[in-house]
Amino acid sequence: MKKQWSTIKEGIIQRKKVIMTVSIASVLLFGGAAGTAVYAVNKGNLSEDEAVKMISEKLGGEVTQFEKDWDQPMIYEMTVKTKEGYQDVDVDAEKGEILSQEMEDDDDEDMSTQQAVETAKVSSDQAEKIALKAVDGQVTDMELDSENGTLVYELEIKQGQKEYDVVVDATTGKVLKNQLED
């Protein structure tokens, strides 16, 4: 009887070793795969700081507004204050190439981007956090805009297969709109 218990005990210990080995291997495998996926998504992307520094030097100005456009390929949208005035610049986030560049038109009825940035009491980062509290997901687009005389951040948030439009007041931080897109 003792011999049978000893054999059973050894079998259980052997199974536990196999289960532990398989579990550890699985964790390492999936952890490595996740790390590789994150690296592949971000591989070659300029950081926000690198992009701002590069464009500031290239255009001889100061970046006054910065937004990420999460579409593929990811684009950094910037407003740059130069000696000639304000320029709207789109930059490839991976290669750092300027994709488009245009001077802002001061004759617009709407306030200039610089005036909007100076008027906004809520930063774009704060607006993003506020919107993500309203809708849990990933911000795919964000713009600072004037809507009916109110300065607002307009955000698109993807949640699985759904997409939401969220509007945050740039002065108060209040969510003005939270609507599922059709």
Salt bridges, closest charged atoms under 4 A:
GLU48 OE2 - LYS68 NZ 2.70
